[in-house]
Amino acid sequence: MSFNEKYNKIKSLVSDELYQIENNITDFYCGSDELQSNLMNIIKAPSKRLRPLLALLYLKMYGTDISYEQIEVQSAVELIHNATLIHDDVIDKSSKRRNQKTINENFDNSIAVVTGDFLLSIAIQKLLNIKSCNVLNFFSIAIKRMCLGEINQYFNKYKMINFDEYLDKCRYKTGELFIASITSSASIAGLDINSAKDFAKRFGITFQIRDDLLNIIECKSDKPCRNDIEDGIYTAPVIFAKDLNNLEYGIEKTKELLDNYFNRVKRCLDKAPDNEYKSAIIELIDIMKING
């Protein structure tokens, strides 16, 4: 089976819940028919919905029933994620996202920034609906750290940061939203928060390392290729290489690092119940590995 076939098979385990989230994240009006249409095209465009998928599988692995509150949390996660993508498109001057024209391309940067902020406001309202200070705290920390990750990245442009600084950036830019997603849901369900946080943190960092590697080795028409290097953002392959002329060495070392981190994520599940949802998470980790 192809990656997409395997991924869709995993998604089918929580298809009803993902359908509820799909409907929930489009239940708003932004004040302009033209902007609303463009925003719906972006939000409804084919997407992996990785963050809610992972959280739902994690909850079901522990026998948790998916409540209204859980749907609200994961809907908020997707709205925050989409808001950051809209802001990223402004920062990166991107013209396409998920094979759709970006908001900044269709309109301009100013309306794109405000649109991202608008989605954040909808996400905050959904979090308020849950009436949990713990959940609000998880997300306020996550959003703050996501912003700090972007700020630090900007001021470290063209600098060869050390590896600990790189891992911190991976956690802040990407891991924090995974952490908020899974720890919030674990808190609502009465599950162990520390275990949930450890799993989410490791998965998020691994996902960012993978994304950084793909930016170097995989060029697709709908995604920038090696733009990180051009923009002075030095990720794991460059840090390992220490010199852009030695990039192949850095790529190979990053592949080894990534395999190590995938194994760390799996080890977080050692004490989890054995069932189809745990198997699905392990399968998800396996299909995300980069071969060759």
WONORTA-V948446 format. One record per residue. RES is the residue in one small letter. D_CENTER is the distance of its C-alpha to the mean C-alpha in whole Angstrom. Layout:
BEGIN
res = <RES | RES>
d_center = <D_CENTER | D_CENTER>
END
This chain:
BEGIN
res = <m | s | f | n | e | k | y | n | k | i | k | s | l | v | s | d | e | l | y | q | i | e | n | n | i | t | d | f | y | c | g | s | d | e | l | q | s | n | l | m | n | i | i | k | a | p | s | k | r | l | r | p | l | l | a | l | l | y | l | k | m | y | g | t | d | i | s | y | e | q | i | e | v | q | s | a | v | e | l | i | h | n | a | t | l | i | h | d | d | v | i | d | k | s | s | k | r | r | n | q | k | t | i | n | e | n | f | d | n | s | i | a | v | v | t | g | d | f | l | l | s | i | a | i | q | k | l | l | n | i | k | s | c | n | v | l | n | f | f | s | i | a | i | k | r | m | c | l | g | e | i | n | q | y | f | n | k | y | k | m | i | n | f | d | e | y | l | d | k | c | r | y | k | t | g | e | l | f | i | a | s | i | t | s | s | a | s | i | a | g | l | d | i | n | s | a | k | d | f | a | k | r | f | g | i | t | f | q | i | r | d | d | l | l | n | i | i | e | c | k | s | d | k | p | c | r | n | d | i | e | d | g | i | y | t | a | p | v | i | f | a | k | d | l | n | n | l | e | y | g | i | e | k | t | k | e | l | l | d | n | y | f | n | r | v | k | r | c | l | d | k | a | p | d | n | e | y | k | s | a | i | i | e | l | i | d | i | m | k | i | n | g>
d_center = <24 | 22 | 18 | 18 | 21 | 19 | 16 | 18 | 20 | 17 | 16 | 20 | 20 | 18 | 19 | 21 | 18 | 16 | 19 | 19 | 16 | 16 | 20 | 19 | 16 | 19 | 22 | 22 | 25 | 24 | 28 | 28 | 28 | 28 | 24 | 23 | 24 | 22 | 19 | 19 | 19 | 16 | 15 | 17 | 16 | 15 | 11 | 10 | 9 | 7 | 6 | 10 | 11 | 10 | 12 | 15 | 16 | 16 | 18 | 20 | 21 | 22 | 24 | 23 | 24 | 21 | 22 | 22 | 20 | 18 | 17 | 17 | 15 | 12 | 13 | 13 | 9 | 9 | 11 | 10 | 7 | 10 | 12 | 10 | 10 | 13 | 14 | 13 | 15 | 18 | 17 | 17 | 20 | 18 | 20 | 18 | 15 | 15 | 18 | 19 | 21 | 18 | 20 | 21 | 23 | 24 | 25 | 25 | 23 | 24 | 23 | 20 | 19 | 21 | 19 | 16 | 18 | 19 | 16 | 15 | 19 | 18 | 15 | 18 | 21 | 19 | 18 | 22 | 23 | 22 | 25 | 23 | 23 | 21 | 18 | 19 | 19 | 16 | 14 | 16 | 16 | 12 | 13 | 16 | 14 | 11 | 14 | 16 | 14 | 14 | 18 | 19 | 17 | 20 | 23 | 22 | 22 | 25 | 25 | 25 | 23 | 23 | 21 | 21 | 19 | 17 | 15 | 15 | 14 | 11 | 11 | 11 | 9 | 6 | 7 | 9 | 7 | 7 | 10 | 11 | 10 | 12 | 15 | 15 | 16 | 18 | 20 | 21 | 22 | 24 | 22 | 22 | 20 | 20 | 19 | 16 | 15 | 16 | 14 | 11 | 11 | 13 | 10 | 7 | 10 | 11 | 8 | 8 | 12 | 12 | 10 | 13 | 15 | 15 | 15 | 19 | 20 | 19 | 20 | 19 | 21 | 18 | 16 | 17 | 19 | 20 | 19 | 18 | 21 | 23 | 21 | 22 | 19 | 20 | 17 | 18 | 20 | 22 | 23 | 24 | 26 | 28 | 29 | 28 | 31 | 30 | 26 | 27 | 27 | 24 | 22 | 24 | 23 | 20 | 20 | 22 | 20 | 17 | 19 | 20 | 16 | 16 | 19 | 18 | 16 | 18 | 21 | 19 | 20 | 24 | 25 | 23 | 25 | 26 | 25 | 23 | 20 | 20 | 21 | 18 | 16 | 18 | 18 | 14 | 14 | 17 | 16 | 14 | 16 | 18 | 21 | 24>
END
